[in-house]
């Protein structure tokens, strides 16, 4: 899972544990472990919701100033399905290998 720069440190501190994503299809799975600088993300729950289900509180809990701020970031491309992704961040090594992000794989080359 990729996060914009301003969200990364609050995620590492455990202050942000949800993300609203607008995709054509799910890009993560529950139980999946995804590498992130300084540790990894473990997806604990994912629920498909409607765009009208997103509340200002959900936007703030996801690290944004409000609904419009969230939608500017979350809505790009042709995705129309909305997912509420819940996760945990851990700085320790995962019990199984975290899947490196495409950007991390490019940097490693």
Gaussian input, Z-matrix of N, CA and C with variables (Angstrom, degrees):
# hf/3-21g

backbone

0 1
 N
 C     1     B1
 C     2     B2     1     A1
 N     3     B3     2     A2     1     D1
 C     4     B4     3     A3     2     D2
 C     5     B5     4     A4     3     D3
 N     6     B6     5     A5     4     D4
 C     7     B7     6     A6     5     D5
 C     8     B8     7     A7     6     D6
 N     9     B9     8     A8     7     D7
 C    10    B10     9     A9     8     D8
 C    11    B11    10    A10     9     D9
 N    12    B12    11    A11    10    D10
 C    13    B13    12    A12    11    D11
 C    14    B14    13    A13    12    D12
 N    15    B15    14    A14    13    D13
 C    16    B16    15    A15    14    D14
 C    17    B17    16    A16    15    D15
 N    18    B18    17    A17    16    D16
 C    19    B19    18    A18    17    D17
 C    20    B20    19    A19    18    D18
 N    21    B21    20    A20    19    D19
 C    22    B22    21    A21    20    D20
 C    23    B23    22    A22    21    D21
 N    24    B24    23    A23    22    D22
 C    25    B25    24    A24    23    D23
 C    26    B26    25    A25    24    D24
 N    27    B27    26    A26    25    D25
 C    28    B28    27    A27    26    D26
 C    29    B29    28    A28    27    D27
 N    30    B30    29    A29    28    D28
 C    31    B31    30    A30    29    D29
 C    32    B32    31    A31    30    D30
 N    33    B33    32    A32    31    D31
 C    34    B34    33    A33    32    D32
 C    35    B35    34    A34    33    D33
 N    36    B36    35    A35    34    D34
 C    37    B37    36    A36    35    D35
 C    38    B38    37    A37    36    D36
 N    39    B39    38    A38    37    D37
 C    40    B40    39    A39    38    D38
 C    41    B41    40    A40    39    D39
 N    42    B42    41    A41    40    D40
 C    43    B43    42    A42    41    D41
 C    44    B44    43    A43    42    D42
 N    45    B45    44    A44    43    D43
 C    46    B46    45    A45    44    D44
 C    47    B47    46    A46    45    D45
 N    48    B48    47    A47    46    D46
 C    49    B49    48    A48    47    D47
 C    50    B50    49    A49    48    D48
 N    51    B51    50    A50    49    D49
 C    52    B52    51    A51    50    D50
 C    53    B53    52    A52    51    D51
 N    54    B54    53    A53    52    D52
 C    55    B55    54    A54    53    D53
 C    56    B56    55    A55    54    D54
 N    57    B57    56    A56    55    D55
 C    58    B58    57    A57    56    D56
 C    59    B59    58    A58    57    D57
 N    60    B60    59    A59    58    D58
 C    61    B61    60    A60    59    D59
 C    62    B62    61    A61    60    D60
 N    63    B63    62    A62    61    D61
 C    64    B64    63    A63    62    D62
 C    65    B65    64    A64    63    D63
 N    66    B66    65    A65    64    D64
 C    67    B67    66    A66    65    D65
 C    68    B68    67    A67    66    D66
 N    69    B69    68    A68    67    D67
 C    70    B70    69    A69    68    D68
 C    71    B71    70    A70    69    D69
 N    72    B72    71    A71    70    D70
 C    73    B73    72    A72    71    D71
 C    74    B74    73    A73    72    D72
 N    75    B75    74    A74    73    D73
 C    76    B76    75    A75    74    D74
 C    77    B77    76    A76    75    D75
 N    78    B78    77    A77    76    D76
 C    79    B79    78    A78    77    D77
 C    80    B80    79    A79    78    D78
 N    81    B81    80    A80    79    D79
 C    82    B82    81    A81    80    D80
 C    83    B83    82    A82    81    D81
 N    84    B84    83    A83    82    D82
 C    85    B85    84    A84    83    D83
 C    86    B86    85    A85    84    D84
 N    87    B87    86    A86    85    D85
 C    88    B88    87    A87    86    D86
 C    89    B89    88    A88    87    D87
 N    90    B90    89    A89    88    D88
 C    91    B91    90    A90    89    D89
 C    92    B92    91    A91    90    D90
 N    93    B93    92    A92    91    D91
 C    94    B94    93    A93    92    D92
 C    95    B95    94    A94    93    D93
 N    96    B96    95    A95    94    D94
 C    97    B97    96    A96    95    D95
 C    98    B98    97    A97    96    D96
 N    99    B99    98    A98    97    D97
 C   100   B100    99    A99    98    D98
 C   101   B101   100   A100    99    D99
 N   102   B102   101   A101   100   D100
 C   103   B103   102   A102   101   D101
 C   104   B104   103   A103   102   D102
 N   105   B105   104   A104   103   D103
 C   106   B106   105   A105   104   D104
 C   107   B107   106   A106   105   D105
 N   108   B108   107   A107   106   D106
 C   109   B109   108   A108   107   D107
 C   110   B110   109   A109   108   D108
 N   111   B111   110   A110   109   D109
 C   112   B112   111   A111   110   D110
 C   113   B113   112   A112   111   D111
 N   114   B114   113   A113   112   D112
 C   115   B115   114   A114   113   D113
 C   116   B116   115   A115   114   D114
 N   117   B117   116   A116   115   D115
 C   118   B118   117   A117   116   D116
 C   119   B119   118   A118   117   D117
 N   120   B120   119   A119   118   D118
 C   121   B121   120   A120   119   D119
 C   122   B122   121   A121   120   D120
 N   123   B123   122   A122   121   D121
 C   124   B124   123   A123   122   D122
 C   125   B125   124   A124   123   D123
 N   126   B126   125   A125   124   D124
 C   127   B127   126   A126   125   D125
 C   128   B128   127   A127   126   D126
 N   129   B129   128   A128   127   D127
 C   130   B130   129   A129   128   D128
 C   131   B131   130   A130   129   D129
 N   132   B132   131   A131   130   D130
 C   133   B133   132   A132   131   D131
 C   134   B134   133   A133   132   D132
 N   135   B135   134   A134   133   D133
 C   136   B136   135   A135   134   D134
 C   137   B137   136   A136   135   D135
 N   138   B138   137   A137   136   D136
 C   139   B139   138   A138   137   D137
 C   140   B140   139   A139   138   D138
 N   141   B141   140   A140   139   D139
 C   142   B142   141   A141   140   D140
 C   143   B143   142   A142   141   D141
 N   144   B144   143   A143   142   D142
 C   145   B145   144   A144   143   D143
 C   146   B146   145   A145   144   D144
 N   147   B147   146   A146   145   D145
 C   148   B148   147   A147   146   D146
 C   149   B149   148   A148   147   D147
 N   150   B150   149   A149   148   D148
 C   151   B151   150   A150   149   D149
 C   152   B152   151   A151   150   D150
 N   153   B153   152   A152   151   D151
 C   154   B154   153   A153   152   D152
 C   155   B155   154   A154   153   D153
 N   156   B156   155   A155   154   D154
 C   157   B157   156   A156   155   D155
 C   158   B158   157   A157   156   D156
 N   159   B159   158   A158   157   D157
 C   160   B160   159   A159   158   D158
 C   161   B161   160   A160   159   D159
 N   162   B162   161   A161   160   D160
 C   163   B163   162   A162   161   D161
 C   164   B164   163   A163   162   D162
 N   165   B165   164   A164   163   D163
 C   166   B166   165   A165   164   D164
 C   167   B167   166   A166   165   D165
 N   168   B168   167   A167   166   D166
 C   169   B169   168   A168   167   D167
 C   170   B170   169   A169   168   D168
 N   171   B171   170   A170   169   D169
 C   172   B172   171   A171   170   D170
 C   173   B173   172   A172   171   D171
 N   174   B174   173   A173   172   D172
 C   175   B175   174   A174   173   D173
 C   176   B176   175   A175   174   D174
 N   177   B177   176   A176   175   D175
 C   178   B178   177   A177   176   D176
 C   179   B179   178   A178   177   D177
 N   180   B180   179   A179   178   D178
 C   181   B181   180   A180   179   D179
 C   182   B182   181   A181   180   D180
 N   183   B183   182   A182   181   D181
 C   184   B184   183   A183   182   D182
 C   185   B185   184   A184   183   D183
 N   186   B186   185   A185   184   D184
 C   187   B187   186   A186   185   D185
 C   188   B188   187   A187   186   D186
 N   189   B189   188   A188   187   D187
 C   190   B190   189   A189   188   D188
 C   191   B191   190   A190   189   D189
 N   192   B192   191   A191   190   D190
 C   193   B193   192   A192   191   D191
 C   194   B194   193   A193   192   D192
 N   195   B195   194   A194   193   D193
 C   196   B196   195   A195   194   D194
 C   197   B197   196   A196   195   D195
 N   198   B198   197   A197   196   D196
 C   199   B199   198   A198   197   D197
 C   200   B200   199   A199   198   D198
 N   201   B201   200   A200   199   D199
 C   202   B202   201   A201   200   D200
 C   203   B203   202   A202   201   D201
 N   204   B204   203   A203   202   D202
 C   205   B205   204   A204   203   D203
 C   206   B206   205   A205   204   D204
 N   207   B207   206   A206   205   D205
 C   208   B208   207   A207   206   D206
 C   209   B209   208   A208   207   D207
 N   210   B210   209   A209   208   D208
 C   211   B211   210   A210   209   D209
 C   212   B212   211   A211   210   D210
 N   213   B213   212   A212   211   D211
 C   214   B214   213   A213   212   D212
 C   215   B215   214   A214   213   D213
 N   216   B216   215   A215   214   D214
 C   217   B217   216   A216   215   D215
 C   218   B218   217   A217   216   D216
 N   219   B219   218   A218   217   D217
 C   220   B220   219   A219   218   D218
 C   221   B221   220   A220   219   D219
 N   222   B222   221   A221   220   D220
 C   223   B223   222   A222   221   D221
 C   224   B224   223   A223   222   D222
 N   225   B225   224   A224   223   D223
 C   226   B226   225   A225   224   D224
 C   227   B227   226   A226   225   D225
 N   228   B228   227   A227   226   D226
 C   229   B229   228   A228   227   D227
 C   230   B230   229   A229   228   D228
 N   231   B231   230   A230   229   D229
 C   232   B232   231   A231   230   D230
 C   233   B233   232   A232   231   D231
 N   234   B234   233   A233   232   D232
 C   235   B235   234   A234   233   D233
 C   236   B236   235   A235   234   D234
 N   237   B237   236   A236   235   D235
 C   238   B238   237   A237   236   D236
 C   239   B239   238   A238   237   D237
 N   240   B240   239   A239   238   D238
 C   241   B241   240   A240   239   D239
 C   242   B242   241   A241   240   D240
 N   243   B243   242   A242   241   D241
 C   244   B244   243   A243   242   D242
 C   245   B245   244   A244   243   D243
 N   246   B246   245   A245   244   D244
 C   247   B247   246   A246   245   D245
 C   248   B248   247   A247   246   D246
 N   249   B249   248   A248   247   D247
 C   250   B250   249   A249   248   D248
 C   251   B251   250   A250   249   D249
 N   252   B252   251   A251   250   D250
 C   253   B253   252   A252   251   D251
 C   254   B254   253   A253   252   D252
 N   255   B255   254   A254   253   D253
 C   256   B256   255   A255   254   D254
 C   257   B257   256   A256   255   D255
 N   258   B258   257   A257   256   D256
 C   259   B259   258   A258   257   D257
 C   260   B260   259   A259   258   D258
 N   261   B261   260   A260   259   D259
 C   262   B262   261   A261   260   D260
 C   263   B263   262   A262   261   D261
 N   264   B264   263   A263   262   D262
 C   265   B265   264   A264   263   D263
 C   266   B266   265   A265   264   D264
 N   267   B267   266   A266   265   D265
 C   268   B268   267   A267   266   D266
 C   269   B269   268   A268   267   D267
 N   270   B270   269   A269   268   D268
 C   271   B271   270   A270   269   D269
 C   272   B272   271   A271   270   D270
 N   273   B273   272   A272   271   D271
 C   274   B274   273   A273   272   D272
 C   275   B275   274   A274   273   D273
 N   276   B276   275   A275   274   D274
 C   277   B277   276   A276   275   D275
 C   278   B278   277   A277   276   D276
 N   279   B279   278   A278   277   D277
 C   280   B280   279   A279   278   D278
 C   281   B281   280   A280   279   D279
 N   282   B282   281   A281   280   D280
 C   283   B283   282   A282   281   D281
 C   284   B284   283   A283   282   D282
 N   285   B285   284   A284   283   D283
 C   286   B286   285   A285   284   D284
 C   287   B287   286   A286   285   D285
 N   288   B288   287   A287   286   D286
 C   289   B289   288   A288   287   D287
 C   290   B290   289   A289   288   D288
 N   291   B291   290   A290   289   D289
 C   292   B292   291   A291   290   D290
 C   293   B293   292   A292   291   D291
 N   294   B294   293   A293   292   D292
 C   295   B295   294   A294   293   D293
 C   296   B296   295   A295   294   D294
 N   297   B297   296   A296   295   D295
 C   298   B298   297   A297   296   D296
 C   299   B299   298   A298   297   D297
 N   300   B300   299   A299   298   D298
 C   301   B301   300   A300   299   D299
 C   302   B302   301   A301   300   D300
 N   303   B303   302   A302   301   D301
 C   304   B304   303   A303   302   D302
 C   305   B305   304   A304   303   D303
 N   306   B306   305   A305   304   D304
 C   307   B307   306   A306   305   D305
 C   308   B308   307   A307   306   D306
 N   309   B309   308   A308   307   D307
 C   310   B310   309   A309   308   D308
 C   311   B311   310   A310   309   D309
 N   312   B312   311   A311   310   D310
 C   313   B313   312   A312   311   D311
 C   314   B314   313   A313   312   D312
 N   315   B315   314   A314   313   D313
 C   316   B316   315   A315   314   D314
 C   317   B317   316   A316   315   D315
 N   318   B318   317   A317   316   D316
 C   319   B319   318   A318   317   D317
 C   320   B320   319   A319   318   D318
 N   321   B321   320   A320   319   D319
 C   322   B322   321   A321   320   D320
 C   323   B323   322   A322   321   D321
 N   324   B324   323   A323   322   D322
 C   325   B325   324   A324   323   D323
 C   326   B326   325   A325   324   D324

   B1=1.4528
   B2=1.5180
   B3=1.2987
   B4=1.4551
   B5=1.5173
   B6=1.3211
   B7=1.4558
   B8=1.5171
   B9=1.3289
   B10=1.4562
   B11=1.5234
   B12=1.3099
   B13=1.4678
   B14=1.5247
   B15=1.3345
   B16=1.4655
   B17=1.5287
   B18=1.3365
   B19=1.4652
   B20=1.5231
   B21=1.3077
   B22=1.4741
   B23=1.5235
   B24=1.3149
   B25=1.4674
   B26=1.5290
   B27=1.3527
   B28=1.4716
   B29=1.5322
   B30=1.3220
   B31=1.4701
   B32=1.5178
   B33=1.3268
   B34=1.4669
   B35=1.5270
   B36=1.3407
   B37=1.4669
   B38=1.5288
   B39=1.3396
   B40=1.4600
   B41=1.5129
   B42=1.3220
   B43=1.4605
   B44=1.5195
   B45=1.3173
   B46=1.4671
   B47=1.5217
   B48=1.3307
   B49=1.4746
   B50=1.5226
   B51=1.3405
   B52=1.4587
   B53=1.5216
   B54=1.3086
   B55=1.4541
   B56=1.5221
   B57=1.3177
   B58=1.4575
   B59=1.5245
   B60=1.3183
   B61=1.4648
   B62=1.5189
   B63=1.3196
   B64=1.4605
   B65=1.5186
   B66=1.3187
   B67=1.4550
   B68=1.5238
   B69=1.3203
   B70=1.4649
   B71=1.5198
   B72=1.3296
   B73=1.4635
   B74=1.5251
   B75=1.3255
   B76=1.4678
   B77=1.5331
   B78=1.3181
   B79=1.4672
   B80=1.5249
   B81=1.3218
   B82=1.4612
   B83=1.5214
   B84=1.3220
   B85=1.4552
   B86=1.5236
   B87=1.3184
   B88=1.4529
   B89=1.5274
   B90=1.3195
   B91=1.4590
   B92=1.5112
   B93=1.3428
   B94=1.4553
   B95=1.5159
   B96=1.3156
   B97=1.4581
   B98=1.5281
   B99=1.3342
   B100=1.4567
   B101=1.5288
   B102=1.3086
   B103=1.4497
   B104=1.5170
   B105=1.3121
   B106=1.4596
   B107=1.5160
   B108=1.3081
   B109=1.4540
   B110=1.5290
   B111=1.3146
   B112=1.4571
   B113=1.5173
   B114=1.3279
   B115=1.4663
   B116=1.5167
   B117=1.3233
   B118=1.4492
   B119=1.5316
   B120=1.3153
   B121=1.4571
   B122=1.5255
   B123=1.3271
   B124=1.4635
   B125=1.5160
   B126=1.3295
   B127=1.4648
   B128=1.5243
   B129=1.3388
   B130=1.4595
   B131=1.5196
   B132=1.3366
   B133=1.4702
   B134=1.5176
   B135=1.3247
   B136=1.4560
   B137=1.5215
   B138=1.3302
   B139=1.4501
   B140=1.5142
   B141=1.3194
   B142=1.4574
   B143=1.5227
   B144=1.3293
   B145=1.4597
   B146=1.5246
   B147=1.3085
   B148=1.4525
   B149=1.5162
   B150=1.3125
   B151=1.4608
   B152=1.5242
   B153=1.3222
   B154=1.4658
   B155=1.5245
   B156=1.3365
   B157=1.4690
   B158=1.5286
   B159=1.3206
   B160=1.4701
   B161=1.5255
   B162=1.3171
   B163=1.4583
   B164=1.5237
   B165=1.3280
   B166=1.4646
   B167=1.5262
   B168=1.3374
   B169=1.4718
   B170=1.5241
   B171=1.3301
   B172=1.4713
   B173=1.5267
   B174=1.3304
   B175=1.4661
   B176=1.5271
   B177=1.3435
   B178=1.4691
   B179=1.5249
   B180=1.3431
   B181=1.4659
   B182=1.5267
   B183=1.3306
   B184=1.4633
   B185=1.5215
   B186=1.3486
   B187=1.4607
   B188=1.5167
   B189=1.3315
   B190=1.4610
   B191=1.5180
   B192=1.3430
   B193=1.4606
   B194=1.5262
   B195=1.3077
   B196=1.4557
   B197=1.5174
   B198=1.3152
   B199=1.4597
   B200=1.5302
   B201=1.3217
   B202=1.4665
   B203=1.5236
   B204=1.3262
   B205=1.4661
   B206=1.5284
   B207=1.3245
   B208=1.4633
   B209=1.5260
   B210=1.3261
   B211=1.4664
   B212=1.5163
   B213=1.3248
   B214=1.4708
   B215=1.5218
   B216=1.3342
   B217=1.4605
   B218=1.5258
   B219=1.3304
   B220=1.4646
   B221=1.5187
   B222=1.3254
   B223=1.4584
   B224=1.5161
   B225=1.3192
   B226=1.4573
   B227=1.5165
   B228=1.2927
   B229=1.4577
   B230=1.5203
   B231=1.3248
   B232=1.4620
   B233=1.5320
   B234=1.3228
   B235=1.4580
   B236=1.5119
   B237=1.3267
   B238=1.4616
   B239=1.5166
   B240=1.3335
   B241=1.4608
   B242=1.5279
   B243=1.3252
   B244=1.4624
   B245=1.5231
   B246=1.3306
   B247=1.4592
   B248=1.5188
   B249=1.3208
   B250=1.4559
   B251=1.5220
   B252=1.3198
   B253=1.4619
   B254=1.5295
   B255=1.3302
   B256=1.4661
   B257=1.5276
   B258=1.3267
   B259=1.4593
   B260=1.5137
   B261=1.3182
   B262=1.4645
   B263=1.5258
   B264=1.3158
   B265=1.4549
   B266=1.5185
   B267=1.3055
   B268=1.4707
   B269=1.5203
   B270=1.3238
   B271=1.4540
   B272=1.5193
   B273=1.3322
   B274=1.4627
   B275=1.5208
   B276=1.3077
   B277=1.4592
   B278=1.5230
   B279=1.3284
   B280=1.4622
   B281=1.5227
   B282=1.3288
   B283=1.4534
   B284=1.5162
   B285=1.3246
   B286=1.4624
   B287=1.5134
   B288=1.2904
   B289=1.4613
   B290=1.5281
   B291=1.3192
   B292=1.4621
   B293=1.5218
   B294=1.3068
   B295=1.4522
   B296=1.5183
   B297=1.3319
   B298=1.4593
   B299=1.5207
   B300=1.3058
   B301=1.4471
   B302=1.5229
   B303=1.3449
   B304=1.4800
   B305=1.5161
   B306=1.3301
   B307=1.4669
   B308=1.5320
   B309=1.3325
   B310=1.4718
   B311=1.5238
   B312=1.3339
   B313=1.4666
   B314=1.5291
   B315=1.3324
   B316=1.4775
   B317=1.5221
   B318=1.3446
   B319=1.4627
   B320=1.5224
   B321=1.3285
   B322=1.4561
   B323=1.5250
   B324=1.3141
   B325=1.4686
   B326=1.4956
   A1=108.42
   A2=116.72
   A3=122.57
   A4=109.13
   A5=115.73
   A6=121.94
   A7=108.73
   A8=116.00
   A9=119.02
   A10=108.73
   A11=115.12
   A12=122.02
   A13=113.03
   A14=117.99
   A15=119.78
   A16=113.40
   A17=118.10
   A18=121.24
   A19=113.49
   A20=117.96
   A21=120.62
   A22=113.99
   A23=117.70
   A24=118.93
   A25=111.70
   A26=120.26
   A27=118.92
   A28=112.88
   A29=117.67
   A30=120.55
   A31=109.50
   A32=116.97
   A33=120.23
   A34=111.82
   A35=117.43
   A36=121.31
   A37=112.40
   A38=117.45
   A39=120.79
   A40=114.00
   A41=117.66
   A42=121.77
   A43=112.43
   A44=117.02
   A45=121.93
   A46=107.65
   A47=115.98
   A48=120.63
   A49=111.66
   A50=117.21
   A51=120.87
   A52=109.75
   A53=114.74
   A54=120.78
   A55=108.41
   A56=116.43
   A57=122.10
   A58=106.37
   A59=116.59
   A60=121.34
   A61=109.82
   A62=116.60
   A63=122.21
   A64=106.68
   A65=114.65
   A66=122.76
   A67=110.98
   A68=116.47
   A69=121.35
   A70=109.66
   A71=115.12
   A72=122.69
   A73=107.21
   A74=119.10
   A75=119.73
   A76=111.36
   A77=116.49
   A78=122.00
   A79=112.14
   A80=116.77
   A81=122.39
   A82=107.62
   A83=115.89
   A84=119.16
   A85=109.20
   A86=115.82
   A87=121.13
   A88=107.99
   A89=116.23
   A90=122.01
   A91=112.95
   A92=116.75
   A93=120.57
   A94=111.43
   A95=115.35
   A96=122.72
   A97=107.35
   A98=115.29
   A99=120.94
   A100=109.16
   A101=115.62
   A102=121.05
   A103=112.56
   A104=114.83
   A105=122.21
   A106=106.53
   A107=117.00
   A108=120.66
   A109=110.23
   A110=115.94
   A111=121.17
   A112=114.72
   A113=117.91
   A114=119.75
   A115=111.64
   A116=115.24
   A117=119.44
   A118=110.62
   A119=114.20
   A120=123.35
   A121=107.40
   A122=116.81
   A123=122.73
   A124=107.25
   A125=117.14
   A126=121.16
   A127=107.91
   A128=115.80
   A129=121.16
   A130=113.34
   A131=116.45
   A132=119.66
   A133=108.62
   A134=116.63
   A135=121.05
   A136=107.70
   A137=115.06
   A138=121.48
   A139=109.00
   A140=116.93
   A141=119.55
   A142=107.86
   A143=115.60
   A144=121.83
   A145=108.49
   A146=116.02
   A147=120.85
   A148=110.91
   A149=116.69
   A150=120.93
   A151=110.27
   A152=117.23
   A153=121.15
   A154=112.59
   A155=117.91
   A156=121.91
   A157=112.73
   A158=117.16
   A159=120.19
   A160=108.88
   A161=116.07
   A162=121.46
   A163=110.23
   A164=117.04
   A165=118.92
   A166=111.90
   A167=117.74
   A168=120.81
   A169=110.81
   A170=117.08
   A171=120.01
   A172=109.88
   A173=116.86
   A174=120.98
   A175=110.28
   A176=116.96
   A177=120.21
   A178=111.30
   A179=117.11
   A180=120.91
   A181=111.60
   A182=116.91
   A183=122.26
   A184=112.37
   A185=116.38
   A186=120.17
   A187=115.92
   A188=117.39
   A189=120.43
   A190=110.66
   A191=116.22
   A192=121.25
   A193=111.64
   A194=116.72
   A195=121.06
   A196=110.28
   A197=115.28
   A198=121.86
   A199=112.71
   A200=116.72
   A201=119.81
   A202=110.66
   A203=116.87
   A204=121.64
   A205=110.58
   A206=116.83
   A207=121.60
   A208=111.14
   A209=116.37
   A210=119.77
   A211=112.64
   A212=118.01
   A213=120.47
   A214=111.06
   A215=116.52
   A216=121.23
   A217=111.44
   A218=116.65
   A219=120.99
   A220=112.97
   A221=117.88
   A222=120.76
   A223=110.25
   A224=115.04
   A225=120.86
   A226=106.50
   A227=116.71
   A228=119.57
   A229=110.62
   A230=115.37
   A231=120.47
   A232=113.65
   A233=117.63
   A234=120.02
   A235=112.58
   A236=115.55
   A237=121.13
   A238=112.29
   A239=117.47
   A240=120.93
   A241=108.81
   A242=115.92
   A243=121.87
   A244=108.65
   A245=115.77
   A246=121.83
   A247=110.00
   A248=115.84
   A249=122.65
   A250=105.85
   A251=116.30
   A252=122.16
   A253=108.13
   A254=115.80
   A255=121.25
   A256=107.63
   A257=115.78
   A258=119.36
   A259=110.95
   A260=114.37
   A261=123.32
   A262=107.01
   A263=116.17
   A264=120.71
   A265=108.03
   A266=116.82
   A267=121.27
   A268=108.36
   A269=115.88
   A270=119.73
   A271=111.90
   A272=116.85
   A273=120.50
   A274=110.20
   A275=115.60
   A276=120.88
   A277=109.33
   A278=118.04
   A279=119.84
   A280=110.84
   A281=115.80
   A282=120.00
   A283=111.79
   A284=116.39
   A285=120.94
   A286=107.34
   A287=116.90
   A288=120.67
   A289=111.47
   A290=115.84
   A291=121.51
   A292=108.72
   A293=115.34
   A294=120.48
   A295=108.73
   A296=118.40
   A297=119.22
   A298=110.69
   A299=116.52
   A300=120.94
   A301=109.00
   A302=117.65
   A303=118.80
   A304=112.09
   A305=118.01
   A306=120.78
   A307=110.15
   A308=116.91
   A309=120.39
   A310=110.71
   A311=117.29
   A312=119.96
   A313=109.51
   A314=117.88
   A315=120.23
   A316=110.48
   A317=118.27
   A318=121.58
   A319=110.73
   A320=118.05
   A321=121.76
   A322=111.75
   A323=117.59
   A324=121.32
   A325=112.30
   D1=136.31
   D2=177.97
   D3=-102.50
   D4=142.79
   D5=177.51
   D6=-131.34
   D7=144.34
   D8=176.79
   D9=-65.92
   D10=156.99
   D11=-173.13
   D12=-52.47
   D13=-44.38
   D14=-174.42
   D15=-65.45
   D16=-17.29
   D17=-179.03
   D18=-92.74
   D19=-18.44
   D20=-170.68
   D21=-63.05
   D22=-47.34
   D23=-178.81
   D24=-66.65
   D25=-45.13
   D26=175.59
   D27=-60.09
   D28=-32.04
   D29=175.49
   D30=-66.23
   D31=-46.66
   D32=179.38
   D33=-60.58
   D34=-33.09
   D35=178.56
   D36=-80.36
   D37=-6.40
   D38=-179.82
   D39=83.12
   D40=11.58
   D41=-179.96
   D42=-79.71
   D43=-26.38
   D44=177.91
   D45=-117.68
   D46=124.38
   D47=-179.51
   D48=-131.83
   D49=12.11
   D50=176.94
   D51=-136.18
   D52=155.86
   D53=177.06
   D54=-146.86
   D55=136.84
   D56=174.17
   D57=-98.01
   D58=125.53
   D59=-179.52
   D60=-125.04
   D61=137.89
   D62=175.87
   D63=-113.65
   D64=108.27
   D65=-174.54
   D66=-129.98
   D67=165.61
   D68=170.63
   D69=-76.38
   D70=-32.76
   D71=-179.59
   D72=-152.09
   D73=161.47
   D74=178.54
   D75=-61.13
   D76=138.36
   D77=178.10
   D78=-106.97
   D79=-4.96
   D80=177.19
   D81=-134.48
   D82=168.33
   D83=176.55
   D84=-133.33
   D85=153.15
   D86=177.91
   D87=-62.83
   D88=131.94
   D89=-176.31
   D90=90.45
   D91=-9.36
   D92=179.29
   D93=-72.20
   D94=145.79
   D95=178.97
   D96=-115.30
   D97=126.72
   D98=-174.21
   D99=-127.36
   D100=126.17
   D101=-178.06
   D102=-63.40
   D103=142.94
   D104=175.02
   D105=-147.14
   D106=146.85
   D107=-179.45
   D108=-50.45
   D109=124.62
   D110=178.58
   D111=89.75
   D112=2.15
   D113=-179.97
   D114=162.22
   D115=-140.49
   D116=-179.91
   D117=-151.82
   D118=160.92
   D119=177.40
   D120=-106.24
   D121=132.44
   D122=172.80
   D123=-112.13
   D124=117.21
   D125=178.81
   D126=-77.32
   D127=120.47
   D128=-176.48
   D129=-101.84
   D130=-21.60
   D131=-179.35
   D132=-163.49
   D133=146.16
   D134=175.12
   D135=-143.81
   D136=128.63
   D137=-178.25
   D138=-128.07
   D139=131.38
   D140=174.16
   D141=-83.20
   D142=129.79
   D143=-178.54
   D144=-129.84
   D145=171.98
   D146=175.13
   D147=-89.92
   D148=156.25
   D149=177.94
   D150=-57.19
   D151=-37.44
   D152=-179.57
   D153=-71.76
   D154=-12.49
   D155=178.31
   D156=-79.92
   D157=-15.57
   D158=-178.14
   D159=-73.33
   D160=124.01
   D161=-179.79
   D162=-103.75
   D163=160.35
   D164=174.69
   D165=-57.17
   D166=-36.09
   D167=178.29
   D168=-63.62
   D169=-41.88
   D170=177.67
   D171=-60.69
   D172=-40.99
   D173=178.75
   D174=-62.07
   D175=-45.69
   D176=179.44
   D177=-65.39
   D178=-40.87
   D179=178.36
   D180=-62.53
   D181=-25.03
   D182=178.76
   D183=-88.79
   D184=2.66
   D185=174.67
   D186=98.76
   D187=10.22
   D188=-178.46
   D189=-107.81
   D190=160.24
   D191=-178.68
   D192=-68.84
   D193=-28.34
   D194=-178.72
   D195=-178.84
   D196=-172.27
   D197=-175.00
   D198=-62.42
   D199=-44.95
   D200=-178.78
   D201=-64.43
   D202=-42.53
   D203=177.55
   D204=-58.91
   D205=-44.48
   D206=178.29
   D207=-61.97
   D208=-48.41
   D209=-175.89
   D210=-65.21
   D211=-31.71
   D212=176.38
   D213=-60.46
   D214=-34.77
   D215=-178.93
   D216=-87.73
   D217=-43.66
   D218=-172.75
   D219=-75.39
   D220=-32.23
   D221=-175.19
   D222=-96.31
   D223=98.03
   D224=173.13
   D225=-147.25
   D226=147.41
   D227=-175.94
   D228=81.29
   D229=-164.56
   D230=-173.22
   D231=-98.67
   D232=10.52
   D233=179.81
   D234=-65.12
   D235=142.29
   D236=178.58
   D237=-128.73
   D238=-12.97
   D239=-179.78
   D240=-87.83
   D241=136.39
   D242=-175.53
   D243=-109.20
   D244=130.43
   D245=-179.03
   D246=-125.08
   D247=133.26
   D248=170.26
   D249=-96.85
   D250=113.02
   D251=-177.43
   D252=-106.61
   D253=125.40
   D254=175.84
   D255=-107.17
   D256=141.90
   D257=-174.02
   D258=-152.17
   D259=168.57
   D260=173.21
   D261=-125.43
   D262=145.10
   D263=173.66
   D264=-105.30
   D265=138.10
   D266=175.36
   D267=-134.47
   D268=134.92
   D269=178.67
   D270=-87.73
   D271=-10.33
   D272=179.30
   D273=-80.83
   D274=169.00
   D275=176.58
   D276=-67.58
   D277=135.21
   D278=176.68
   D279=-69.52
   D280=158.63
   D281=179.92
   D282=-68.38
   D283=-23.47
   D284=172.16
   D285=-130.49
   D286=161.49
   D287=-172.61
   D288=-62.30
   D289=127.62
   D290=175.91
   D291=-71.16
   D292=139.73
   D293=178.37
   D294=-76.77
   D295=117.92
   D296=-179.58
   D297=-67.22
   D298=146.70
   D299=177.62
   D300=-70.95
   D301=157.77
   D302=177.70
   D303=-56.07
   D304=-38.36
   D305=-179.57
   D306=-63.82
   D307=-41.89
   D308=179.25
   D309=-65.04
   D310=-36.24
   D311=178.74
   D312=-67.05
   D313=-39.03
   D314=179.04
   D315=-65.45
   D316=-40.54
   D317=-179.58
   D318=-66.23
   D319=-31.85
   D320=-176.80
   D321=-71.72
   D322=-21.36
   D323=-177.64
   D324=-75.07

